[in-house]
Amino acid sequence: MKNYSTQQRIQIAGILSKSNPQSLPYILDVLGIKQKADIQPPKPIDDSVSNFLLICGDVDGKFSKMVYSAYRDYCESEGANPLTHIEFSRQFVRATDFVSANKRTGQKVTRIFKKGDSL
């Protein structure tokens, strides 16, 4: 690994850890990258969010509040404990190619989910 710059090693670590985030500390060690103690590998996506993604349909341009409401209804029907709105949005964005963006409607600013490449 001596032939790679630190930036290249970090890029390699990112690519390798996408399939198994829990392996990130081991990958960094093998690549010779010192990991700060406060950096943690990404949390796995909650099962309730993963299952909701299978049935949620198209959410492009939909208000995050509406998507979260549908997620809560789904959790209620399945008997699962829903995540908070903020944690749901974080995991939803991490698990998909959507981003959370501001949308102004009159004087009010609301959050919507948009495809990452459509901004």
Beta strands, then each sheet from edge to edge (+ up, - down):
strand 1: 98-105
strand 2: 108-115
sheet 1: 1+ 2-
end
